[in-house]
């Protein structure tokens, strides 16, 4: 289980799934709707783009330019970016809500 999945479960989301897929023909990873890596369902629905801490700002920009973001938000899906970095022997999360 990834740090993002573990964090979402601890936040009270019983259903957490990776929605990013590897396309072997193109040899690339493809995000759901071009922007989501993880989807979590609980009292609400959260879509997460996961990245390294140093790449979080560029992911926020990518999501803000996406045509999918306003549609997801209009449907009530909360979209966040999880920027992870390792400090000593622990993972540290920076969460940006869009």
C-alpha atoms as one frame of an Amber mdcrd trajectory, in Angstrom:
protein
   0.000   0.000   0.000   1.365   3.400  -0.973   1.757   6.304   1.480  -1.144
   8.092  -0.270  -3.440   5.097   0.098  -2.483   4.668   3.755  -3.042   8.386
   4.452  -6.486   8.358   2.842  -7.518   5.276   4.828  -6.389   6.995   8.040
  -8.458  10.038   7.023 -11.568   7.830   7.000 -11.907   6.716   3.388 -12.768
   2.988   3.386 -12.547   2.655  -0.409  -9.212   3.696  -1.883  -8.036   2.569
  -5.288  -5.262   3.307  -7.744  -6.835   4.505 -11.005  -3.602   5.184 -12.899
  -2.757   2.474 -15.429   0.326   1.452 -17.380  -0.155   1.385 -21.156   2.299
  -1.233 -22.434   1.814  -0.241 -26.080   2.850   3.377 -25.497   5.122   2.482
 -22.536   3.596   5.261 -20.387   1.452   5.607 -17.286  -1.984   7.059 -17.921
  -3.951   8.878 -15.221  -7.730   8.661 -14.937  -9.158  11.614 -16.900  -5.545
  12.663 -17.464  -5.152  13.945 -13.885  -5.959  11.356 -11.175  -3.737   8.632
  -9.731  -5.890   7.573  -6.752  -9.623   7.749  -6.054 -11.017   7.559  -2.513
 -14.652   7.178  -1.469 -16.024   7.862   1.994 -18.380  10.622   3.139 -17.227
  12.390  -0.031 -15.124  11.495  -3.076 -11.504  12.580  -3.411  -9.306  12.370
  -6.480  -5.567  12.544  -5.849  -2.617  13.342  -8.103   0.478  11.946  -6.363
   3.991  13.206  -7.023   7.310  14.059  -5.430   7.453  17.090  -3.165   9.616
  19.007  -5.618   7.162  18.360  -8.473   3.944  19.332  -6.629   3.769  22.880
  -8.029   3.959  21.658 -11.628   1.223  19.085 -10.930  -1.024  21.800  -9.479
  -0.492  23.805 -12.664  -1.238  20.723 -14.795  -4.516  20.128 -12.957  -5.562
  23.780 -13.150  -5.151  23.662 -16.937  -7.110  20.428 -17.282 -10.563  20.358
 -18.841 -11.501  17.556 -16.447 -10.982  19.556 -13.230 -14.066  21.821 -13.488
 -16.236  18.827 -14.414 -15.008  16.814 -11.441 -15.493  19.746  -9.074 -19.014
  20.367 -10.431 -19.799  16.716  -9.683 -18.663  17.204  -6.079 -15.309  15.452
  -6.347 -12.621  17.048  -4.186  -9.301  17.110  -6.067  -5.960  17.306  -4.250
  -2.262  16.978  -5.033  -0.124  14.903  -2.675   3.528  15.938  -2.793   5.720
  13.428  -0.948   9.304  13.749   0.213  11.377  11.644   2.552  12.764  13.339
   5.655  15.341  11.150   7.373  13.451   7.834   7.595   9.849   9.162   7.342
   7.638  10.306   4.482   6.344  13.876   4.699   3.159  14.955   2.901   2.315
  18.348   1.429  -1.352  18.369   0.413  -2.658  21.040  -1.969  -6.452  21.250
  -2.344  -7.689  22.541  -5.692
